[in-house]
Amino acid sequence: MKYKKYNLIEIALSIAILALGLTAIVSLFPLGFQEIGDSIGETYSSLVADSMMAYVSREAYSDWNALDTIPTSKSSTVLDNTSGWSKLEGDIYDPGEGNGIYGLMLTSGSNSSITDFTGEALLWKSKIKNLRAAGVSIAELPYSDATALHLEISWPVEKPYGQRKKNTYYFELFNYNQ
């Protein structure tokens, strides 16, 4: 039986083809990691929005006047770090400015040493307009009857505001205590 020997050119070509294939596969990893990070952010964003709106709703239903502290326009100030945040509710932090800006930080690990998500929530209110109820059109409800809440969540807080991913949520609260 006669064995065929490989020459140096064939070996070099096979190594080059293998290197190209491995490079193509490895180049997909950063894209995959980015997509995983985006999906984690989307998930946490909706969880935090639900938590935050539950907190605001609970405060409003116990004292409707608590909504007076929420600004009527979106704040132009943004957070750029996580220092100095004081815990407000669960994983929601108040940087102490009282202008509808809240910090978001979700952690994991045995002693909450791993930060999974950092973001910023901008909360503002507006009047509910063009409502139709029981066949009657209402042009605008006063804040004493109802409030439309807008919540924008952007992440990660370490990036400049313009480069962050953003989700916007809209909720309506009605004053049933009248």
N, C-alpha and C positions, 0 to 999 in steps of 0.2 A: 504494500500500500504506500502510495506516494502522497506526502503532505504538501499542500501549497503554502508557500510562505508569503507573508504580507510585506510589501515594501513601505518605505518611510512616507511616501506620498499618500498612500491609502490610509495609513494610521493617522497622519496629520489631518486629512479630510474628515475622517470619522470623529476625531476629537473636536474639530471645528463645528461640525453638525451638532454634536452633543452639546457643545458650549452655547450655540445659538438657541437650541431648545430649552436648556436650563435657564438662560437669560430671559427668554420669553415667559417662562413659568414664574421665575422670581420677580419679574417686573409687575406681575399681577398682585403680589402681596400688599404693597402700599395702598392700592385701590381697594382691595378687600378690607384692609384695616380702616380706611376712611369710611367705607360704607357701614361697617360695624359701628364705628363711632357715631355716625349720623343716625343710625337706627336707635342707638342707646339714647341719644339726645332727643329724638322724636318721642320715644316712650316716656322718658322722664319729664319732658315738657308737658305732655298731656296729664300725667299723674300730678305734677305740681300745680297745673291750672285747676284741676279738680279740687285739690286740697286747698288752694288759695281761695277759690270761689266758695267752697264750703265754709271756710273761716269767715270770709266777708259776709256771707249770708247769715251765718249764726250770729255775728255781731249786729247785723242790721235788724234781724228779727227780735233780738232782745232790746235793742235801742236804735230805732230808725235814724235818729239824729247822728249816729256814729258815721253815717255815710257823708256827713258834711265835711269831714276831713279829707275826703278823696278829691283830688283836683279835677277840674272840668276840661282839661286838655292834657295831651301827652307831654310828659316832661322831655326837655331837650338835654338834660343832664344824664350822664350814663356812668355806671360803675366801671372801674378798671382794675380793681383788685378785691381781695376777700378780707382784708384786714379791718378790724374794728367793727365787725358785724355782731349785733346782739341777737340772740335767739328770740324769735317771735312765736312761731307755731310750727312744730315738727321740724321741717328742713327749710323753713322760710326765715330769713334774717332781715332785720330792719337796720339800715346803716345810720339811722338816727336823724335823717333829714326831713322826714315827714312830707315828702312831695310826690308820693305815689311810686317811689322806686324801692324795690325790695331785692335782696340778694337771695340766691338759691344755691344750696349746697347739699348734695346727697353723698353720703359716705357709707362705706362698708368695712368689713374687717372686725376682728374681735373687739377692738377698742375704738372703732370708727377712725382708724388711721389712714384708710385709703379713700381718697376723694374720687368718686365716680362721675360727678356732674357738677359743674359750676355754671350758673347763669344769672340772668337779671330779669326781673319782672317789672314792667311798667304798667301801672294801673291808673285808669282815669274813667270818668263817668260822663254821660251825656243824657239828654232828655229823650224819652221814647217818642217818636214821631210817627204820624200816619198809621195810627192803630185803628183797627175796625173790630169792634166787639158788640155782639148781640145786634148786628145790623146797623150800628151807629158808628160813624166815622169820627175819630178824635184826632185833631191835628197835632196836638202835643200835650203830653201829661206833665204836670209839675213834679218837681223832685219829691214833694211830700207824698205823692201817690205811687210813683214808680221811678226806677233808675235803670238806665242801660249802662252796664259795666264793660269796659274794654280792657283786655289784658294781653300784653305783648311779652312773650318770653323769648329771650335771645341767649345763645350759648356759643362757645365757652366765654366766660367773662374775661379770660386772659387775652383774648383777641380784641382788636379795635372794633367798635360798634358796627362799622360798615362791613366788616369781614365775617361777622357772626351769622349763624343760621337763626332764623326767626319764625315763630308761629304766633298768630294772633287769634284770640278767642273773644267771643261776645256772649254776654249773659244779661238777662233781664230780671230785675228784682221788683216785686210788687209789694206794697205796704198793705198787708192784710189786717193790721192792728188798728185800723181807723174805725 
